[in-house]
């Protein structure tokens, strides 16, 4: 039988965590898996031994000189300490040049000014990658830009495709507004399936599998690793809160008091004051892996640990925590899955604009105002809504089975 080939496209450390178990599973079954790992995802994929491709590996499919010149112009302000500058240059240049080729210089400049790299959708480039690698199936997670472009390029070529969703499909989720969907969409739970059906996505596309990214939470030894982390920090017997914060991007309701790092740093200062006033508590700071370098260090303290998320694994830190505080982060869901209290900052413009409040979803408690945060930390908590949780058992073989079915195996 002809060797089956699958192309995975994913960016960011968290997204790589979704696809990595599936890639390993399929490879063990004889499927050749190629991974295009973007931005922070490339470093994480290498760390996991996956030997990923990057944009740089496909420069022969584009005008190399033009692309590199564009990328160099755009690199300032769009680099990251954990992403190779040349890879960023290739990513920026290929995407921007596609705009120039399709729409001209003026329109490309307008799109960049309006949306920056978040507006990229490299359909032509992803199509060339697919044509070169000739996969029998294309798999991505539910993100815009390169991932959605890969799905749309596959659909245009009548190549079977799969999107792995890790979140809830809430009404404000931009994924629901796509015009093109993969042949199959794997989702967390029946709760998510219902949300996709409400958005008029066909039932034949939707498969409830759970998400492989969350399997490590329950692996043997992870809870013990969390306990060992507490002890190594001298925090045995303390109540530990994790602040898993992120930037507030421009949007409705964003003010100077909340924009960029402002809201998260205000929360951090309130939590630091809580630690100072309470000798039996400790704080674990974990800013978003793609953003942590924007946040200044507010100072050392024996009961405050500032994580470097591209080096410190998340799962032991979650197990080491008693309370996890988030805006609209999947870290909140992961915390709920292992029985941690979750506080959702309802005053965050991000939370309000996308209506992503763990309190409303039933997986945590809403904190309505900054002044309520410290008081909420002492609250009793509440049991999560089990309907949001995935089915029991491992998601990886379920997702792999869907991929085999798409390939006709």
RABEL-V774260 format. One line per field, one symbol per residue. ss: DSSP state (H for helix, E for strand, - for the rest). burial: + if it has 16 or more other C-alpha atoms within 10 Angstrom, else -. A space follows every 10 residues. Layout:
BEGIN
ss = ???
burial = ???
END
This chain:
BEGIN
ss = ----EEEEEE E-HHHHHHHH HHHHHHHH-- -EEEEEEE-H HHHHHHH--- --E-HHHHHH H--HHHHHHH HHHH------ ----HHHHHH HHHHHHHHHH HHH-HHHHHH HHHHHHHHH- --HHHHHHHH HHH---EEEE E----HHHHH HHHHHH---E EEEE------ ---HHHH--- ---EEEE--H HHHHHHHH-- --HHHEEE-- -HHHHHHH-- -HHHHHHHHH HH------EE EEEE---E-- ---------E -HHHHHHHHH HHHHHHH--- EEEEE----- -HHH------ E--EEE---- ---HHHHHHH --EEEE---H HHHHHHH--- EEEEE---HH HHHH---HHH H---EEE--H HHHHHHH--- -----HHH-- -----HHHHH HHHHHHH--
burial = ---+++++++ ++++++++++ +++-++---- ++++++++++ +++++----+ -+++++-++- ---+--++-+ ++-++---++ -++-++++++ +++++++++- -------+-- ++----+--+ +++++++-++ ----++++++ ++++++++++ +++++---++ ++++++++++ +---++---- ++++++++++ ++++++---- +---++++++ +++++-+--- -++-++++++ ----+--+++ ++++++++-- ---+---+++ +++++-++-+ ++-++----- ++++++++++ -+--+----- --++-+++++ ---+++++++ +++++++++- +++++++--+ ++++++++++ ++--+++++- +++++++--+ --+---+--- ---+---+++ +---++++++ -+++-++--
END
